[in-house]
């Protein structure tokens, strides 16, 4: 199934933001531990196979101290204001 086209390549922005957070944690395994996910789940994101569900976006934002707008590429402001 082909992905719908969204302005500014939404998918790449989300994957890129996840990659930034994984790098900050030092590894995908460390990111998974911090956020409370299975390593395989994070692996699917880093391989760009699927996007996190809404509940997982909330968990990432809470664990990493970033806003959902930043994680979804809708803002360049990283923190929750």
N, C-alpha and C positions, 0 to 999 in steps of 0.2 A: 504494500500500500504506500503510495507516494504521500509525503508530507505536504500539507498546505503551505503556500508561501506566505510568510508574515514579514512585515516591514523590518528591514535591517538584520535579517537572518536571526531571528529569535533563538532558534535552536543552538546555533554556534555561540551566541552570547552566554546562554545558560551553561553550556559545556565548558566554555572558557572560564567562567566564574568558579565553577566547581573545581577546575584544574588549579586555579589560584589558591583555593582553600586547601586542597590536598597538598600542594607544595608547601604551604605554610605549616601544615601539620607534620611534614617530613615524609609521609608515605600515605598511600591509600588505606593501608591497614590502620595507621594511627588516626586518620580522619574518620574511618568507620567506628573505631572505639570511642572517639570523642563525641560523635553524633549518635551513637547507639544503633548502628546498622551492621548488617553482615558485610564482610569484605566483598563477597560476590556482588552484592547490590551496588556498592561503590564502583566495583570493577566494570559493571555494565554501563555506568555513567561515564567513566573515564574512557571507555571504548566507544562511547557515543551510540550505544545500542538503544537506550531509552532515557527518558527524562524522569526526575523524581516526581512522585505524586505530591499533591498539595500538603498532606500531613507531613511528608518528609521534608518539604521545603521549610515548613514551620520549625521542624526539629533542627535542621541545619542552621537556620537563622538564630535560633535560641542558643545552640551550642557554640556557634562561631561569632556571635555578636554582630551579625550583619543584618541589614534590612532585606525583606523579601523583594522590594523594588530593585535593590542592588543585585541580588542573586539572580533575578530574572532579567537583568540587563535593562531595566526601565529607568534606572538612575545611576549616576556616577558617585552618589553619596553612599558610602559604605555602611555607616552605622544606622541604628534605629534612632531617629530624631523624635 
